[in-house]
Amino acid sequence: MILIKDANRKVKEYIYRDNVQAAYKETVEKAKKGNKHSFALSMQVLITKVGFIIEEVVISPKKK
């Protein structure tokens, strides 16, 4: 078995990136439809997910 250096970090990064891409696409679709309330909610979700990426992938590994 070969261990990949920082594998846990890479897995988290891929999961969060996929999650954010889905949220971004949803936000763009709602903006195109002109639904302001749904767009604002989707944008809030997108910003929250980006914050999770920063916390888990960028900041957390440096704490160790």
KEKOL-224208 format. One record per residue: residue number from 1; x, z, y of N, C-alpha, C, O in turn. Coordinates in steps of 0.1 Angstrom, whole numbers, padded with zeros to 4 digits. Last residue first. Example, Ala and Ser with C-alpha at 12.3 -4.5 7.8 and 13.67 -1.06 7.14 Angstrom:
# residues 2
+------+-------+-------+-------+-------+-------+-------+-------+-------+-------+-------+-------+-------+
! resi !   n.u !   n.w !   n.v !  ca.u !  ca.w !  ca.v !   c.u !   c.w !   c.v !   o.u !   o.w !   o.v !
+------+-------+-------+-------+-------+-------+-------+-------+-------+-------+-------+-------+-------+
!    2 !  0128 !  0071 ! -0022 !  0137 !  0071 ! -0011 !  0129 !  0079 !  0000 !  0134 !  0080 !  0011 !
!    1 !  0132 !  0078 ! -0057 !  0123 !  0078 ! -0045 !  0132 !  0078 ! -0033 !  0142 !  0085 ! -0033 !
+------+-------+-------+-------+-------+-------+-------+-------+-------+-------+-------+-------+-------+
//
This chain:
# residues 64
+------+-------+-------+-------+-------+-------+-------+-------+-------+-------+-------+-------+-------+
! resi !   n.u !   n.w !   n.v !  ca.u !  ca.w !  ca.v !   c.u !   c.w !   c.v !   o.u !   o.w !   o.v !
+------+-------+-------+-------+-------+-------+-------+-------+-------+-------+-------+-------+-------+
!   64 ! -0015 !  0123 !  0223 ! -0009 !  0128 !  0211 !  0006 !  0130 !  0212 !  0012 !  0135 !  0202 !
!   63 ! -0023 !  0110 !  0246 ! -0024 !  0125 !  0246 ! -0016 !  0131 !  0234 ! -0012 !  0143 !  0234 !
!   62 ! -0022 !  0083 !  0241 ! -0011 !  0089 !  0249 ! -0011 !  0104 !  0249 ! -0001 !  0111 !  0252 !
!   61 ! -0045 !  0078 !  0227 ! -0032 !  0077 !  0220 ! -0021 !  0083 !  0228 ! -0011 !  0088 !  0222 !
!   60 ! -0065 !  0082 !  0249 ! -0064 !  0091 !  0237 ! -0050 !  0090 !  0230 ! -0044 !  0100 !  0227 !
!   59 ! -0063 !  0059 !  0267 ! -0059 !  0073 !  0271 ! -0056 !  0082 !  0259 ! -0046 !  0089 !  0259 !
!   58 ! -0070 !  0035 !  0252 ! -0059 !  0036 !  0262 ! -0054 !  0050 !  0264 ! -0042 !  0053 !  0264 !
!   57 ! -0090 !  0040 !  0233 ! -0080 !  0031 !  0230 ! -0068 !  0033 !  0239 ! -0056 !  0032 !  0235 !
!   56 ! -0109 !  0059 !  0244 ! -0104 !  0059 !  0230 ! -0092 !  0051 !  0227 ! -0083 !  0055 !  0219 !
!   55 ! -0112 !  0053 !  0272 ! -0109 !  0067 !  0267 ! -0103 !  0067 !  0253 ! -0093 !  0073 !  0250 !
!   54 ! -0117 !  0026 !  0273 ! -0106 !  0032 !  0280 ! -0102 !  0045 !  0275 ! -0090 !  0048 !  0273 !
!   53 ! -0140 !  0025 !  0257 ! -0128 !  0018 !  0253 ! -0116 !  0024 !  0260 ! -0105 !  0027 !  0254 !
!   52 ! -0158 !  0039 !  0272 ! -0154 !  0044 !  0259 ! -0141 !  0038 !  0254 ! -0133 !  0044 !  0248 !
!   51 ! -0160 !  0022 !  0295 ! -0154 !  0036 !  0296 ! -0150 !  0042 !  0283 ! -0139 !  0048 !  0282 !
!   50 ! -0173 !  0001 !  0282 ! -0160 ! -0001 !  0287 ! -0153 !  0012 !  0290 ! -0141 !  0014 !  0287 !
!   49 ! -0198 !  0015 !  0278 ! -0190 !  0010 !  0267 ! -0175 !  0007 !  0271 ! -0166 !  0010 !  0263 !
!   48 ! -0206 !  0018 !  0305 ! -0204 !  0030 !  0296 ! -0195 !  0026 !  0284 ! -0186 !  0033 !  0281 !
!   47 ! -0210 ! -0008 !  0313 ! -0200 !  0000 !  0319 ! -0196 !  0012 !  0311 ! -0185 !  0016 !  0310 !
!   46 ! -0231 ! -0015 !  0296 ! -0218 ! -0022 !  0295 ! -0207 ! -0014 !  0301 ! -0196 ! -0013 !  0295 !
!   45 ! -0251 !  0002 !  0305 ! -0247 !  0003 !  0291 ! -0233 ! -0004 !  0289 ! -0224 !  0002 !  0283 !
!   44 ! -0254 ! -0009 !  0331 ! -0251 !  0005 !  0329 ! -0245 !  0007 !  0315 ! -0235 !  0014 !  0313 !
!   43 ! -0263 ! -0034 !  0325 ! -0250 ! -0033 !  0332 ! -0245 ! -0018 !  0330 ! -0233 ! -0016 !  0328 !
!   42 ! -0288 ! -0029 !  0314 ! -0278 ! -0035 !  0305 ! -0264 ! -0033 !  0312 ! -0254 ! -0031 !  0305 !
!   41 ! -0301 ! -0019 !  0336 ! -0299 ! -0010 !  0325 ! -0288 ! -0016 !  0316 ! -0280 ! -0008 !  0311 !
!   40 ! -0301 ! -0041 !  0353 ! -0294 ! -0029 !  0357 ! -0291 ! -0020 !  0345 ! -0281 ! -0014 !  0345 !
!   39 ! -0316 ! -0059 !  0337 ! -0302 ! -0062 !  0340 ! -0295 ! -0050 !  0344 ! -0283 ! -0047 !  0340 !
!   38 ! -0341 ! -0047 !  0337 ! -0334 ! -0048 !  0325 ! -0319 ! -0051 !  0327 ! -0310 ! -0046 !  0320 !
!   37 ! -0346 ! -0050 !  0365 ! -0346 ! -0036 !  0359 ! -0338 ! -0037 !  0346 ! -0329 ! -0028 !  0343 !
!   36 ! -0346 ! -0078 !  0370 ! -0336 ! -0069 !  0376 ! -0335 ! -0055 !  0370 ! -0324 ! -0050 !  0368 !
!   35 ! -0346 ! -0106 !  0354 ! -0353 ! -0093 !  0352 ! -0343 ! -0082 !  0357 ! -0334 ! -0078 !  0350 !
!   34 ! -0336 ! -0132 !  0353 ! -0340 ! -0126 !  0366 ! -0347 ! -0113 !  0365 ! -0354 ! -0108 !  0375 !
!   33 ! -0324 ! -0145 !  0333 ! -0338 ! -0144 !  0333 ! -0344 ! -0138 !  0345 ! -0356 ! -0140 !  0348 !
!   32 ! -0297 ! -0140 !  0339 ! -0302 ! -0154 !  0339 ! -0318 ! -0154 !  0340 ! -0323 ! -0163 !  0346 !
!   31 ! -0296 ! -0113 !  0333 ! -0294 ! -0117 !  0347 ! -0299 ! -0131 !  0349 ! -0305 ! -0135 !  0359 !
!   30 ! -0299 ! -0113 !  0306 ! -0310 ! -0106 !  0314 ! -0308 ! -0111 !  0329 ! -0318 ! -0112 !  0336 !
!   29 ! -0276 ! -0126 !  0298 ! -0289 ! -0132 !  0295 ! -0300 ! -0126 !  0304 ! -0309 ! -0133 !  0309 !
!   28 ! -0256 ! -0108 !  0307 ! -0257 ! -0121 !  0313 ! -0271 ! -0127 !  0310 ! -0276 ! -0134 !  0319 !
!   27 ! -0262 ! -0086 !  0289 ! -0263 ! -0084 !  0304 ! -0264 ! -0098 !  0311 ! -0273 ! -0099 !  0320 !
!   26 ! -0256 ! -0097 !  0265 ! -0270 ! -0093 !  0267 ! -0272 ! -0092 !  0282 ! -0283 ! -0095 !  0287 !
!   25 ! -0229 ! -0101 !  0268 ! -0238 ! -0113 !  0266 ! -0252 ! -0109 !  0269 ! -0259 ! -0117 !  0275 !
!   24 ! -0221 ! -0074 !  0270 ! -0218 ! -0084 !  0281 ! -0228 ! -0096 !  0280 ! -0234 ! -0100 !  0290 !
!   23 ! -0227 ! -0064 !  0245 ! -0233 ! -0059 !  0257 ! -0232 ! -0068 !  0269 ! -0241 ! -0070 !  0276 !
!   22 ! -0209 ! -0080 !  0229 ! -0223 ! -0081 !  0227 ! -0231 ! -0075 !  0239 ! -0241 ! -0082 !  0243 !
!   21 ! -0185 ! -0071 !  0240 ! -0188 ! -0085 !  0241 ! -0203 ! -0087 !  0239 ! -0209 ! -0095 !  0246 !
!   20 ! -0186 ! -0044 !  0232 ! -0186 ! -0047 !  0246 ! -0190 ! -0062 !  0248 ! -0197 ! -0065 !  0257 !
!   19 ! -0183 ! -0046 !  0204 ! -0195 ! -0039 !  0210 ! -0197 ! -0043 !  0225 ! -0208 ! -0046 !  0229 !
!   18 ! -0158 ! -0058 !  0202 ! -0170 ! -0065 !  0197 ! -0183 ! -0059 !  0203 ! -0192 ! -0067 !  0207 !
!   17 ! -0143 ! -0037 !  0213 ! -0143 ! -0050 !  0219 ! -0155 ! -0058 !  0215 ! -0161 ! -0064 !  0223 !
!   16 ! -0147 ! -0016 !  0195 ! -0152 ! -0015 !  0209 ! -0153 ! -0028 !  0216 ! -0162 ! -0031 !  0223 !
!   15 ! -0135 ! -0028 !  0172 ! -0149 ! -0023 !  0172 ! -0155 ! -0023 !  0186 ! -0165 ! -0028 !  0189 !
!   14 ! -0108 ! -0031 !  0181 ! -0117 ! -0043 !  0177 ! -0131 ! -0039 !  0177 ! -0140 ! -0048 !  0181 !
!   13 ! -0101 ! -0005 !  0187 ! -0101 ! -0015 !  0197 ! -0109 ! -0027 !  0194 ! -0117 ! -0032 !  0202 !
!   12 ! -0103 !  0007 !  0162 ! -0112 !  0012 !  0173 ! -0112 !  0001 !  0183 ! -0123 ! -0002 !  0189 !
!   11 ! -0082 ! -0007 !  0149 ! -0096 ! -0008 !  0144 ! -0105 ! -0004 !  0155 ! -0115 ! -0011 !  0157 !
!   10 ! -0060 !  0002 !  0165 ! -0064 ! -0012 !  0164 ! -0078 ! -0014 !  0160 ! -0085 ! -0023 !  0165 !
!    9 ! -0059 !  0029 !  0159 ! -0061 !  0025 !  0173 ! -0066 !  0010 !  0173 ! -0075 !  0007 !  0181 !
!    8 ! -0054 !  0028 !  0132 ! -0066 !  0034 !  0136 ! -0069 !  0030 !  0150 ! -0081 !  0027 !  0154 !
!    7 ! -0028 !  0016 !  0131 ! -0040 !  0009 !  0126 ! -0053 !  0015 !  0131 ! -0062 !  0007 !  0134 !
!    6 ! -0002 !  0022 !  0140 ! -0013 !  0023 !  0150 ! -0026 !  0016 !  0145 ! -0034 !  0010 !  0152 !
!    5 !  0012 !  0002 !  0115 !  0014 !  0011 !  0126 !  0003 !  0011 !  0136 ! -0001 !  0000 !  0140 !
!    4 ! -0002 !  0000 !  0084 !  0000 ! -0007 !  0097 !  0001 !  0003 !  0108 ! -0007 !  0012 !  0109 !
!    3 !  0011 !  0005 !  0052 !  0004 !  0010 !  0064 !  0008 !  0002 !  0076 !  0019 ! -0001 !  0078 !
!    2 !  0006 ! -0009 !  0021 !  0014 ! -0010 !  0033 !  0006 ! -0005 !  0045 ! -0006 ! -0009 !  0047 !
!    1 !  0009 !  0000 ! -0012 !  0000 !  0000 !  0000 !  0009 !  0000 !  0012 !  0018 !  0008 !  0014 !
+------+-------+-------+-------+-------+-------+-------+-------+-------+-------+-------+-------+-------+
//
